Amino acid sequence: MKIEGKSYKTIWFENNLVKIIDQTKLPHQFIIKDLKTVKDAINAIKTMKVRGAPLIGATAAYGLVLSIIENNDLSFLKKSSEELIASRPTAINLKWAVDRMMKKLSGVNDEDILKIALDEAKAIKEEDEKFCKNIGLHGLKIIEEIANNKKDTVNILTHCNAGWLATIDWGTATSPIYHAHQKGIKVHVWVDETRPRNQGANLTSYELNEEGISNTVITDNAGGILMQRGEVDMCIVGTDRTLFNGDVCNKIGTYLKALSAKDNNVPFYVALPSSTIDWSIKDHRQIPIEERNSEELSHVEGIDENNEIKKVRIYPQKSKSLNLAFDVTPAELVTGLITEKGICEASEKGLKGLFK
């Protein structure tokens, strides 16, 4: 997708360095950052310079490439893999990518290992790009059906950022929107700001603006009344981990949107590549829910009149806060799952019907 008219991917390998877009600086500054070591990759994931389940997975894969360049030693590689997996626990793509890389590298000769690691990391990156494009083509059919029945602008509500910045390209939840826009369908996106990190306001709206797609940032609590007023035709969100029974773990606040959608008969779709499916558990209580620094709640960051990024406290100094990063939407609230292989019901039967 594009930034200021120029096409970018979110991650690429160049001159033995991994290049990323520092997403903590968006939308106010566009900075390409070099990752030189596996520690750099781990830090980029932890501090959310890269974020979004698919992009985290790709970054972890390239993190192992950097580990080999830094120290071609099996014990160092294994330690690097463990530290990468621990860097953010909720998104399943991270562990999936690391496990896939380590399986590929098992028993490989020292002289061959870097090339094989690079090829596999590149394969993970290109596969995600292809999957996200296909998610968009399948999701496009839903938007087309609404547009044909409505004969007017299709209003879509999304939560957090499941756009191309969260993947390699296209995005998950945004991919159908981008495909619809390119096909000439009039779409408008209600963008949840997504406190506390404001990834909807800072990233999703930024993306849509760059692509020329109409959008409006709303507070996280405004979705319900918009649905009551009939101003939302469909909801579409991403996911950091979807269990094989159809339960969806996504950015905190997704569950509340799904409840509002159910109460107002608004279709609620979840877009995901198969790498985000957790086939090992079906009890959502087993998902490790990340609890982040309370300062993300107590402080806000923005740009001042001098074009400088500043952070200010908004809570009383003695106030305590709980900063859970994700919640779980039960399968029965999900209209359908949009995957690279098609659309299915949010259930074990639905998923296994697509992914035998």
Secondary structure by P-SEA (a helix, b strand, c coil): ccccccccccccccccbbbbccccccccbbbbbbbccaaaaaaaaaacccccaaaaaaaaaaaaaaaaaacccaaaaaaaaaaaaacccccaaaaaaaaaaaaaacccccccaaaaaaaaaaaaaaaaaaaaaaaaaaaaaaaaaaaaacccbbbbbbcccccccccccccccaaaaaaaaaaccbbbbbcccccccccccccaaaaaaaabbbbbbbcccaaaaaaaacccccccccccccccccccccccaaaaaaaaaaaaccbbbbbbccccccccccccccccccccccccccbbbbbccccbbbbbbcccccbbbbbbcccccccccccccccccccccccaaaaaaacc
